[in-house]
Amino acid sequence: MSDDTGAPRVADPIAEPVPQRRTVVEVCVDDLAGAISADRAGADRIELCADLLEGGTTPSLGLIGTVLAAVRDVDVQVIVRPRGGDFVYDDGELDVMCADLAAIADVARRSTLRVGVVLGALTTGGSVDVSAMRRLSDAAGGLPVTFHKAFDATPDLFAAYDTLAGLGVERVLTAGGPGSALDGVEVLAELVRRSLSEPSLSEPSPAGVARPSILVGGSVRPSNVRQILDATDAREVHLRAQVPAPRGDGTLATDPTIVRAMRAAVDDATGRAAASPVSLASDVVVIAVDIGGTNLKGAIIDSTGRALASRSVGVGRTGEESIQRIIELLKTLRGQTESAGQTVVGVGVVTPGMVDAAQGIVRYASTLDWTDVPLGPILSAELGVPVEVGHDVRSAGLAESLFGASAGVADSVLVAIGTGVAASIISSGNAVVGAVTTAGELGHIPAIPDGEDCTCGQRGCLDVYLSGAGLARRYAALGGDPAMDAAAISTRLGQDDIADRVWADGVHALALGLKSVTLLIDPEVVVLAGGVSRAGATLVEPVVAALQDSLVWRAAPEIRLSMLGTSGGRIGAAVLAFRAAGRGDLVDMWTTASVLQAAA
């Protein structure tokens, strides 16, 4: 190290401490309210898009101008993408992009904020389209360019990075590959190292231009950002901090509590005092209730996601009696919290059946004898706190996607195989509910054409062949011991011809059901949960083989076993409760270890 004269620099024996760098938090938004929320909650930068459900497309000039006039502290990056789908553009699409870029550059010149653009173009072979990028960069009129996650679709990320460095791109948004940022930390670490190194004289980088910085994005959350930063030394992170909109119409809204939690988490990870620290108030708790076929299971959940106490009671003999038992259970648990000096701020209840979560109404639950029961309003009136009602399997799928086997995966399906079979579908990070709230009735997909009768009135349903009840019924009907349940049947494989037959039929039916799910939904991961899944490799290995054989022209999604097990419903109910109370920021700080720490 030397000074400007070339002489060695002598270290100051009482050197001032080096200030810690501030990790940049960029939030992806698609409306004015989201931009303002991110700005006020401590984001450094926003990426402004339209239609995030399509992955983000070019926003209107009206939205761009309004956002630039409304925000105060954030830099604004505007995406230029004419459509969803791939990133291979014809001349007409490039004309549109260039016109949009010229218009954005004109708006940016009249703003006092730092404005940039986000874009990307690939060749049909998947490499960076150098010709298109030069044309687009010229049209941007000097605005800084971020190359978006088209980067992760290139076959050689390091070669693509060097190409973009030669084009003078300022920043690259990447997860280090096609998965999540956690999956790609090794690649990300190398990309960050390259971005911080001095360009060599042989590199085709524009004179005086630094190498592109690395913006890490891909399921980055407050709960995992420290791990990502520690592993990569990244200096910029990107997230989409959206939750279902309060209006309950299926749209999404940016949640400032998630942005504040991210700001606090990255500042803590880099040794800075958080601008808006998120406190974990030890006296704030919720009550989570998981309604089963025979029992009501309630738990007190603290601000770290840990279960402090739990209680289980039987369901009622009638629908009205079940409601009263839920109320009694909630009041009993609330009494325990008050004795401990804690305050219940919300309640989450998950139940089987057709659930209108937006209204808190159970439209139909046959096992509980409920039809159009306004469970949420009833319980909220009794306890005086917000109550969120959700579907049991859908809520377990939410929990698994946050803290379990599908954490960090945007497209996943949880298949719960218990007394029956049901699925939770998550597409692009959002739960699929359906027009009449019954999306995920996988057990009643006719897996075997003209198969055996199902209790639902159809024939050949998956429930008949691989549910716990279906396996036991078929085993007994073929001459097996009627006292054997699914778990016992799985232990008889290889030594009991009837067990082998019903198990093989069940595996075949499940593989056909998952084939339909794969071709319709295209999940990255399928998680198996429920009692039958406890057979482990005895179930998973033949299902994987059968599914791959049946798909022929495409790879099968990865099949994993649930990490949360029977706790998934409780954890999902707790998430709903904290979000209903407006404390979703606390959920974003939870870890898998904390949510699995159940009461003794």
TORZAKE-777207 format. One line per field, with one value per residue (C-alpha): x, y, z; residue in three letters; residue number from 1. Coordinates in pm, whole numbers. Example, Ala and Ser with C-alpha at 12.3 -4.5 7.8 and 13.67 -1.06 7.14 Angstrom:
2
xx = (1230, 1367);
yy = (-450, -106);
zz = (780, 714);
residuo = (ALA, SER);
num = (1, 2);
***
This chain:
600
xx = (0, 143, 49, 30, 411, 465, 622, 500, 211, 270, -29, -171, -129, -465, -656, -1021, -1258, -1354, -1725, -1930, -2069, -2444, -2587, -2827, -3183, -3377, -3750, -3946, -4284, -4559, -4775, -4758, -4857, -4581, -4322, -4422, -4428, -4078, -3948, -4084, -3983, -3612, -3542, -3246, -3379, -3691, -3734, -4053, -4251, -4597, -4761, -4527, -4741, -4601, -4249, -4253, -4314, -4264, -4470, -4668, -4517, -4797, -4688, -4321, -4385, -4616, -4369, -4078, -4287, -4399, -4089, -3826, -3520, -3500, -3326, -3564, -3486, -3746, -3781, -3814, -3965, -4237, -4397, -4371, -4210, -3860, -3600, -3546, -3680, -3747, -3681, -4034, -4008, -3669, -3823, -4084, -3819, -3605, -3904, -3983, -3620, -3609, -3928, -3795, -3468, -3668, -3867, -3547, -3382, -3657, -3620, -3384, -3370, -3116, -3300, -3179, -3325, -3348, -3342, -3197, -3191, -3073, -3003, -3196, -2895, -2930, -2627, -2631, -2754, -2470, -2618, -2957, -2796, -2587, -2894, -3095, -2812, -2780, -3155, -3127, -2935, -2674, -2906, -2731, -2833, -2906, -2917, -3207, -3249, -3237, -2873, -2956, -3087, -2747, -2546, -2222, -2278, -1914, -1883, -2209, -2075, -1760, -1972, -2185, -1873, -1759, -2093, -2061, -2358, -2365, -2530, -2639, -2942, -2884, -2952, -2632, -2832, -3189, -3275, -3281, -2996, -2929, -2888, -2643, -2424, -2100, -2151, -2266, -1953, -1733, -1935, -1907, -1532, -1500, -1712, -1482, -1156, -976, -1036, -731, -582, -690, -1059, -1292, -1440, -1502, -1224, -1282, -1590, -1603, -1708, -2082, -2187, -2383, -2741, -2848, -3212, -3403, -3614, -3405, -3588, -3509, -3474, -3202, -3028, -2753, -2663, -2652, -2444, -2202, -2153, -2117, -2001, -2268, -2337, -2680, -2991, -3323, -3660, -4029, -4201, -4560, -4852, -5220, -5384, -5625, -5907, -5912, -5939, -5642, -5401, -5081, -4952, -4606, -4581, -4366, -4311, -4119, -3909, -3832, -3742, -3505, -3349, -3294, -3159, -2902, -2789, -2745, -2557, -2311, -2264, -2466, -2736, -3065, -3255, -3586, -3512, -3773, -3821, -3923, -4164, -4162, -4506, -4675, -4826, -5091, -5305, -5292, -5568, -5547, -5887, -5864, -6119, -6142, -5943, -5895, -5528, -5445, -5107, -4973, -4704, -4452, -4288, -4008, -4255, -4196, -4490, -4506, -4798, -5049, -5383, -5601, -5974, -6218, -6445, -6814, -7088, -7257, -7132, -7252, -7089, -6756, -6773, -6833, -6540, -6312, -6423, -6361, -6017, -5922, -6039, -5852, -5528, -5579, -5619, -5280, -5119, -5275, -5144, -4796, -4827, -4857, -5100, -5280, -5275, -5429, -5569, -5513, -5746, -5695, -5967, -6054, -6327, -6406, -6269, -6333, -6028, -6099, -6434, -6337, -6622, -6610, -6832, -6850, -6677, -6850, -6658, -6759, -7117, -7051, -7213, -7149, -7021, -6870, -6605, -6366, -6623, -6768, -6430, -6314, -6628, -6574, -6206, -6184, -5873, -5819, -5885, -5763, -5921, -5737, -5753, -5552, -5348, -5301, -5171, -4936, -4809, -4749, -4550, -4346, -4268, -4146, -3956, -3963, -3874, -3985, -3841, -3708, -3891, -4134, -4329, -4408, -4682, -4733, -4925, -5072, -5144, -5344, -5697, -5746, -5520, -5507, -5257, -5135, -5023, -4786, -4721, -4476, -4478, -4858, -5107, -5352, -5700, -5939, -6275, -6469, -6167, -6121, -5793, -5579, -5836, -5574, -5736, -6035, -5846, -5950, -5605, -5723, -5973, -6289, -6127, -6287, -6572, -6485, -6706, -6728, -6934, -6656, -6450, -6076, -5988, -5639, -5801, -5920, -5567, -5318, -5491, -5446, -5811, -5791, -5485, -5641, -5977, -5824, -5589, -5881, -6101, -5835, -5816, -5566, -5600, -5867, -5685, -5379, -5341, -5124, -4815, -4843, -4903, -4582, -4383, -4519, -4377, -4169, -4326, -4699, -4838, -5151, -4946, -4720, -5019, -5206, -4882, -4787, -5136, -5108, -4766, -4896, -5199, -4989, -4741, -5029, -5172, -4833, -4790, -5107, -4988, -4646, -4783, -5047, -4861, -4491, -4366, -3996, -4050, -4321, -4329, -4494, -4651, -4906, -4913, -4855, -4545, -4378, -4298, -4011, -3796, -4038, -4283, -4057, -3820, -4082, -4291, -3990, -3910, -4272, -4322, -4005, -4096, -4443, -4329, -4104, -4011, -3939, -3763, -3971, -3983, -3778, -3976, -3895, -4038, -4189, -3955, -4237, -4449, -4761, -4649, -4719, -5080, -4992, -4708, -4927, -5201, -4945, -4827, -5187, -5241, -4937, -5022, -5384, -5249, -5033, -4712, -4590, -4247, -4205, -4279, -4002, -3752, -3848, -3624, -3699, -3548, -3769, -4099, -4027, -3957, -4293, -4428, -4347);
yy = (0, 344, 710, 923, 961, 587, 579, 314, 431, 402, 282, 535, 382, 535, 484, 581, 284, 198, 267, -42, -50, -32, -326, -200, -328, -320, -394, -496, -314, -286, 3, 348, 226, -34, 224, 457, 171, 58, 416, 492, 153, 194, 50, 201, 131, 4, -186, -52, -299, -373, -715, -890, -1202, -1227, -1170, -794, -598, -235, 2, 288, 635, 754, 517, 605, 978, 945, 728, 966, 1250, 1058, 883, 1066, 856, 562, 526, 401, 125, 82, -254, -259, -590, -594, -923, -1225, -1547, -1582, -1314, -1370, -1062, -998, -665, -538, -606, -437, -133, -115, -151, 123, 359, 286, 346, 680, 788, 677, 862, 1179, 1143, 1070, 1391, 1588, 1399, 1471, 1100, 854, 656, 345, 75, -302, -513, -820, -1003, -1351, -1536, -1849, -2043, -1882, -1653, -1276, -1110, -860, -685, -635, -518, -256, -128, -112, 53, 322, 386, 427, 747, 699, 564, 296, -55, -357, -691, -884, -1253, -1358, -1389, -1707, -1870, -1846, -2170, -2021, -1752, -1650, -1608, -1412, -1190, -1113, -1030, -789, -629, -561, -395, -152, -291, -145, -434, -797, -940, -1308, -1602, -1770, -2011, -2125, -2197, -1974, -1753, -2003, -2275, -2059, -1915, -2068, -1921, -1591, -1572, -1610, -1353, -1106, -1170, -1095, -782, -644, -726, -482, -536, -671, -482, -764, -738, -574, -343, 21, 246, 379, 163, -61, -422, -487, -520, -828, -778, -1098, -1196, -1522, -1600, -1366, -1309, -1149, -1496, -1611, -1291, -1313, -1662, -1536, -1229, -1429, -1684, -1440, -1101, -948, -577, -559, -772, -779, -900, -890, -805, -876, -1034, -1079, -736, -640, -598, -976, -982, -1208, -922, -853, -554, -456, -511, -243, -468, -713, -427, -301, -654, -688, -350, -452, -795, -670, -387, -632, -872, -600, -460, -141, -11, -76, 234, 74, -215, -487, -579, -928, -841, -1134, -1044, -1060, -1398, -1551, -1862, -2119, -2379, -2681, -2851, -3220, -3490, -3587, -3328, -2953, -2872, -2528, -2370, -2042, -1911, -1644, -1381, -1620, -1883, -2110, -2297, -2205, -2429, -2653, -2816, -3066, -3137, -3349, -3204, -3171, -3410, -3131, -2832, -2589, -2789, -2783, -2403, -2379, -2611, -2395, -2085, -2262, -2379, -2027, -1872, -2133, -2066, -1690, -1730, -1898, -1610, -1348, -1531, -1514, -1142, -1192, -1037, -1230, -1010, -1252, -1598, -1833, -2126, -2388, -2631, -2891, -2815, -2530, -2213, -1854, -1710, -1351, -1355, -1600, -1831, -2211, -2277, -2652, -2903, -3241, -3385, -3087, -3054, -2693, -2507, -2132, -2089, -1737, -1883, -1587, -1321, -1544, -1602, -1243, -1117, -1359, -1275, -916, -978, -1034, -1392, -1546, -1871, -2084, -2425, -2683, -2833, -2496, -2351, -2645, -2583, -2218, -2324, -2574, -2305, -2066, -2296, -2650, -2868, -2617, -2302, -2066, -2246, -2029, -2318, -2615, -2859, -3017, -3345, -3446, -3819, -3904, -4031, -3870, -3696, -3319, -3074, -2721, -2552, -2255, -2089, -1799, -1769, -1740, -1995, -2123, -2115, -2154, -2008, -2188, -2230, -2602, -2600, -2892, -3174, -3414, -3709, -3684, -3673, -3999, -4156, -4499, -4483, -4677, -4782, -4870, -4665, -4364, -4231, -3901, -4072, -4088, -4389, -4448, -4153, -4138, -4145, -4499, -4628, -4435, -4260, -4421, -4524, -4647, -4866, -5028, -5083, -5244, -5459, -5596, -5639, -5856, -6087, -5911, -5849, -5577, -5448, -5344, -4972, -4811, -4798, -5167, -5256, -5078, -5297, -5613, -5534, -5812, -6075, -6029, -6056, -5857, -5577, -5573, -5547, -5266, -5071, -5106, -4997, -4696, -4596, -4625, -4408, -4145, -4130, -4073, -3802, -3631, -3660, -3453, -3202, -3175, -3113, -2863, -2674, -2734, -2739, -2738, -2944, -3181, -3231, -3541, -3505, -3687, -4025, -4240, -4035, -4166, -4477, -4266, -4422, -4715, -4467, -4204, -4423, -4617, -4300, -4110, -4393, -4434, -4060, -4018, -4317, -4176, -3824, -3941, -3604, -3390, -3429, -3502, -3242, -3320, -3511, -3436, -3546, -3282, -3124, -2996, -3312, -3285, -2939, -2784, -2697, -2534, -2335, -2223, -2114, -1913, -1737, -1645, -1514, -1283, -1153, -1091, -888, -678, -834, -1016, -862, -1105, -1406, -1299, -1335, -1695, -1994, -2361, -2445, -2198, -2303, -2670, -2599, -2718, -2703, -2988);
zz = (0, -91, -105, -420, -433, -440, -92, 147, 363, 737, 937, 1182, 1528, 1632, 1310, 1300, 1268, 912, 865, 788, 437, 394, 205, -59, -33, -361, -360, -667, -688, -947, -828, -670, -323, -329, -432, -150, 103, 7, 11, 357, 503, 437, 92, -95, -441, -614, -935, -1091, -1302, -1426, -1379, -1138, -1166, -1520, -1391, -1452, -1772, -1877, -1659, -1813, -1841, -1614, -1338, -1384, -1362, -1063, -872, -941, -803, -493, -358, -155, -76, -316, -648, -918, -1166, -1443, -1613, -1991, -2096, -2363, -2258, -2032, -2147, -2284, -2347, -2721, -2901, -3269, -3441, -3377, -3004, -2992, -3164, -2889, -2617, -2771, -2789, -2422, -2325, -2504, -2327, -1987, -2048, -2123, -1798, -1602, -1719, -1544, -1213, -925, -839, -975, -1244, -1422, -1644, -1610, -1924, -2088, -2421, -2513, -2835, -2926, -2794, -2453, -2455, -2411, -2732, -2772, -3076, -2909, -2585, -2766, -2942, -2618, -2423, -2691, -2673, -2294, -2354, -2084, -1810, -1602, -1710, -1489, -1668, -1513, -1428, -1791, -1683, -1490, -1808, -1981, -2008, -1868, -1605, -1585, -1961, -1962, -1685, -1881, -2186, -1985, -1838, -2192, -2267, -1977, -1781, -1429, -1245, -1284, -1100, -1031, -801, -916, -1130, -1196, -829, -523, -403, -123, -383, -580, -303, -435, -782, -632, -417, -725, -920, -631, -613, -983, -953, -683, -861, -1082, -1458, -1640, -1932, -2164, -2074, -2327, -2062, -2157, -2033, -1684, -1627, -1320, -1353, -1302, -940, -831, -713, -536, -589, -575, -267, -51, 278, 615, 765, 521, 413, 677, 556, 196, 279, 493, 216, -75, 62, -162, -124, -284, -233, -420, -295, -370, -41, -139, 48, -47, -75, 207, -44, -82, -462, -526, -599, -408, -215, -93, 283, 451, 752, 532, 391, 743, 851, 555, 627, 990, 895, 643, 869, 1153, 925, 822, 1170, 1128, 1356, 1183, 1077, 1172, 1409, 1438, 1800, 1900, 2179, 2420, 2552, 2210, 2119, 1895, 1919, 1639, 1601, 1370, 1325, 1246, 1186, 1551, 1750, 1784, 1850, 1986, 2064, 2199, 1963, 2058, 1838, 1734, 1607, 1907, 2064, 2433, 2526, 2354, 2426, 2239, 2273, 2076, 1810, 1887, 1786, 1590, 1395, 1662, 1939, 1750, 1729, 2102, 2173, 1958, 2153, 2484, 2366, 2259, 2587, 2789, 2601, 2626, 3002, 3013, 2823, 3052, 3359, 3204, 3130, 2755, 2510, 2235, 1924, 1674, 1607, 1314, 1252, 981, 885, 621, 370, 133, 294, 182, 358, 250, 434, 708, 605, 592, 293, 349, 576, 577, 874, 1089, 962, 858, 571, 523, 879, 934, 1163, 1146, 1240, 1515, 1680, 1636, 1808, 2098, 2153, 2029, 1815, 1440, 1330, 1003, 881, 628, 462, 657, 372, 200, 527, 577, 224, 314, 620, 418, 158, 428, 663, 527, 233, -33, 131, -133, -416, -612, -769, -548, -456, -114, -126, 210, 217, 527, 563, 221, -30, -83, -227, -168, -489, -490, -825, -861, -483, -456, -327, -588, -434, -728, -826, -551, -318, -393, -586, -474, -453, -582, -407, -637, -966, -1139, -1154, -1275, -1565, -1477, -1149, -820, -674, -458, -178, -369, -644, -901, -1001, -989, -763, -613, -266, -338, -398, -184, 104, 444, 440, 81, 139, 448, 274, -36, 171, 375, 65, -101, 201, 427, 798, 841, 1150, 942, 870, 600, 821, 904, 539, 436, 679, 509, 166, 16, 241, 181, -174, -89, 68, -239, -471, -295, -244, -611, -716, -485, -618, -974, -895, -717, -1006, -1250, -1025, -998, -1373, -1421, -1161, -1326, -1674, -1556, -1282, -1365, -1003, -924, -610, -485, -108, 37, 381, 596, 763, 455, 364, 681, 481, 349, 78, 56, -99, -253, -453, -655, -705, -843, -1083, -1197, -1242, -1448, -1667, -1731, -1829, -2116, -2272, -1965, -1632, -1324, -1047, -739, -477, -114, 219, 446, 701, 921, 942, 1156, 1277, 936, 1011, 1343, 1189, 900, 1142, 1341, 1025, 942, 1296, 1299, 953, 1057, 1351, 1118, 1254, 945, 1012, 1301, 1082, 845, 1128, 1212, 1148, 1089, 1427, 1614, 1454, 1524, 1891, 2021, 2372, 2601);
residuo = (MET, SER, ASP, ASP, THR, GLY, ALA, PRO, ARG, VAL, ALA, ASP, PRO, ILE, ALA, GLU, PRO, VAL, PRO, GLN, ARG, ARG, THR, VAL, VAL, GLU, VAL, CYS, VAL, ASP, ASP, LEU, ALA, GLY, ALA, ILE, SER, ALA, ASP, ARG, ALA, GLY, ALA, ASP, ARG, ILE, GLU, LEU, CYS, ALA, ASP, LEU, LEU, GLU, GLY, GLY, THR, THR, PRO, SER, LEU, GLY, LEU, ILE, GLY, THR, VAL, LEU, ALA, ALA, VAL, ARG, ASP, VAL, ASP, VAL, GLN, VAL, ILE, VAL, ARG, PRO, ARG, GLY, GLY, ASP, PHE, VAL, TYR, ASP, ASP, GLY, GLU, LEU, ASP, VAL, MET, CYS, ALA, ASP, LEU, ALA, ALA, ILE, ALA, ASP, VAL, ALA, ARG, ARG, SER, THR, LEU, ARG, VAL, GLY, VAL, VAL, LEU, GLY, ALA, LEU, THR, THR, GLY, GLY, SER, VAL, ASP, VAL, SER, ALA, MET, ARG, ARG, LEU, SER, ASP, ALA, ALA, GLY, GLY, LEU, PRO, VAL, THR, PHE, HIS, LYS, ALA, PHE, ASP, ALA, THR, PRO, ASP, LEU, PHE, ALA, ALA, TYR, ASP, THR, LEU, ALA, GLY, LEU, GLY, VAL, GLU, ARG, VAL, LEU, THR, ALA, GLY, GLY, PRO, GLY, SER, ALA, LEU, ASP, GLY, VAL, GLU, VAL, LEU, ALA, GLU, LEU, VAL, ARG, ARG, SER, LEU, SER, GLU, PRO, SER, LEU, SER, GLU, PRO, SER, PRO, ALA, GLY, VAL, ALA, ARG, PRO, SER, ILE, LEU, VAL, GLY, GLY, SER, VAL, ARG, PRO, SER, ASN, VAL, ARG, GLN, ILE, LEU, ASP, ALA, THR, ASP, ALA, ARG, GLU, VAL, HIS, LEU, ARG, ALA, GLN, VAL, PRO, ALA, PRO, ARG, GLY, ASP, GLY, THR, LEU, ALA, THR, ASP, PRO, THR, ILE, VAL, ARG, ALA, MET, ARG, ALA, ALA, VAL, ASP, ASP, ALA, THR, GLY, ARG, ALA, ALA, ALA, SER, PRO, VAL, SER, LEU, ALA, SER, ASP, VAL, VAL, VAL, ILE, ALA, VAL, ASP, ILE, GLY, GLY, THR, ASN, LEU, LYS, GLY, ALA, ILE, ILE, ASP, SER, THR, GLY, ARG, ALA, LEU, ALA, SER, ARG, SER, VAL, GLY, VAL, GLY, ARG, THR, GLY, GLU, GLU, SER, ILE, GLN, ARG, ILE, ILE, GLU, LEU, LEU, LYS, THR, LEU, ARG, GLY, GLN, THR, GLU, SER, ALA, GLY, GLN, THR, VAL, VAL, GLY, VAL, GLY, VAL, VAL, THR, PRO, GLY, MET, VAL, ASP, ALA, ALA, GLN, GLY, ILE, VAL, ARG, TYR, ALA, SER, THR, LEU, ASP, TRP, THR, ASP, VAL, PRO, LEU, GLY, PRO, ILE, LEU, SER, ALA, GLU, LEU, GLY, VAL, PRO, VAL, GLU, VAL, GLY, HIS, ASP, VAL, ARG, SER, ALA, GLY, LEU, ALA, GLU, SER, LEU, PHE, GLY, ALA, SER, ALA, GLY, VAL, ALA, ASP, SER, VAL, LEU, VAL, ALA, ILE, GLY, THR, GLY, VAL, ALA, ALA, SER, ILE, ILE, SER, SER, GLY, ASN, ALA, VAL, VAL, GLY, ALA, VAL, THR, THR, ALA, GLY, GLU, LEU, GLY, HIS, ILE, PRO, ALA, ILE, PRO, ASP, GLY, GLU, ASP, CYS, THR, CYS, GLY, GLN, ARG, GLY, CYS, LEU, ASP, VAL, TYR, LEU, SER, GLY, ALA, GLY, LEU, ALA, ARG, ARG, TYR, ALA, ALA, LEU, GLY, GLY, ASP, PRO, ALA, MET, ASP, ALA, ALA, ALA, ILE, SER, THR, ARG, LEU, GLY, GLN, ASP, ASP, ILE, ALA, ASP, ARG, VAL, TRP, ALA, ASP, GLY, VAL, HIS, ALA, LEU, ALA, LEU, GLY, LEU, LYS, SER, VAL, THR, LEU, LEU, ILE, ASP, PRO, GLU, VAL, VAL, VAL, LEU, ALA, GLY, GLY, VAL, SER, ARG, ALA, GLY, ALA, THR, LEU, VAL, GLU, PRO, VAL, VAL, ALA, ALA, LEU, GLN, ASP, SER, LEU, VAL, TRP, ARG, ALA, ALA, PRO, GLU, ILE, ARG, LEU, SER, MET, LEU, GLY, THR, SER, GLY, GLY, ARG, ILE, GLY, ALA, ALA, VAL, LEU, ALA, PHE, ARG, ALA, ALA, GLY, ARG, GLY, ASP, LEU, VAL, ASP, MET, TRP, THR, THR, ALA, SER, VAL, LEU, GLN, ALA, ALA, ALA);
num = (1, 2, 3, 4, 5, 6, 7, 8, 9, 10, 11, 12, 13, 14, 15, 16, 17, 18, 19, 20, 21, 22, 23, 24, 25, 26, 27, 28, 29, 30, 31, 32, 33, 34, 35, 36, 37, 38, 39, 40, 41, 42, 43, 44, 45, 46, 47, 48, 49, 50, 51, 52, 53, 54, 55, 56, 57, 58, 59, 60, 61, 62, 63, 64, 65, 66, 67, 68, 69, 70, 71, 72, 73, 74, 75, 76, 77, 78, 79, 80, 81, 82, 83, 84, 85, 86, 87, 88, 89, 90, 91, 92, 93, 94, 95, 96, 97, 98, 99, 100, 101, 102, 103, 104, 105, 106, 107, 108, 109, 110, 111, 112, 113, 114, 115, 116, 117, 118, 119, 120, 121, 122, 123, 124, 125, 126, 127, 128, 129, 130, 131, 132, 133, 134, 135, 136, 137, 138, 139, 140, 141, 142, 143, 144, 145, 146, 147, 148, 149, 150, 151, 152, 153, 154, 155, 156, 157, 158, 159, 160, 161, 162, 163, 164, 165, 166, 167, 168, 169, 170, 171, 172, 173, 174, 175, 176, 177, 178, 179, 180, 181, 182, 183, 184, 185, 186, 187, 188, 189, 190, 191, 192, 193, 194, 195, 196, 197, 198, 199, 200, 201, 202, 203, 204, 205, 206, 207, 208, 209, 210, 211, 212, 213, 214, 215, 216, 217, 218, 219, 220, 221, 222, 223, 224, 225, 226, 227, 228, 229, 230, 231, 232, 233, 234, 235, 236, 237, 238, 239, 240, 241, 242, 243, 244, 245, 246, 247, 248, 249, 250, 251, 252, 253, 254, 255, 256, 257, 258, 259, 260, 261, 262, 263, 264, 265, 266, 267, 268, 269, 270, 271, 272, 273, 274, 275, 276, 277, 278, 279, 280, 281, 282, 283, 284, 285, 286, 287, 288, 289, 290, 291, 292, 293, 294, 295, 296, 297, 298, 299, 300, 301, 302, 303, 304, 305, 306, 307, 308, 309, 310, 311, 312, 313, 314, 315, 316, 317, 318, 319, 320, 321, 322, 323, 324, 325, 326, 327, 328, 329, 330, 331, 332, 333, 334, 335, 336, 337, 338, 339, 340, 341, 342, 343, 344, 345, 346, 347, 348, 349, 350, 351, 352, 353, 354, 355, 356, 357, 358, 359, 360, 361, 362, 363, 364, 365, 366, 367, 368, 369, 370, 371, 372, 373, 374, 375, 376, 377, 378, 379, 380, 381, 382, 383, 384, 385, 386, 387, 388, 389, 390, 391, 392, 393, 394, 395, 396, 397, 398, 399, 400, 401, 402, 403, 404, 405, 406, 407, 408, 409, 410, 411, 412, 413, 414, 415, 416, 417, 418, 419, 420, 421, 422, 423, 424, 425, 426, 427, 428, 429, 430, 431, 432, 433, 434, 435, 436, 437, 438, 439, 440, 441, 442, 443, 444, 445, 446, 447, 448, 449, 450, 451, 452, 453, 454, 455, 456, 457, 458, 459, 460, 461, 462, 463, 464, 465, 466, 467, 468, 469, 470, 471, 472, 473, 474, 475, 476, 477, 478, 479, 480, 481, 482, 483, 484, 485, 486, 487, 488, 489, 490, 491, 492, 493, 494, 495, 496, 497, 498, 499, 500, 501, 502, 503, 504, 505, 506, 507, 508, 509, 510, 511, 512, 513, 514, 515, 516, 517, 518, 519, 520, 521, 522, 523, 524, 525, 526, 527, 528, 529, 530, 531, 532, 533, 534, 535, 536, 537, 538, 539, 540, 541, 542, 543, 544, 545, 546, 547, 548, 549, 550, 551, 552, 553, 554, 555, 556, 557, 558, 559, 560, 561, 562, 563, 564, 565, 566, 567, 568, 569, 570, 571, 572, 573, 574, 575, 576, 577, 578, 579, 580, 581, 582, 583, 584, 585, 586, 587, 588, 589, 590, 591, 592, 593, 594, 595, 596, 597, 598, 599, 600);
***
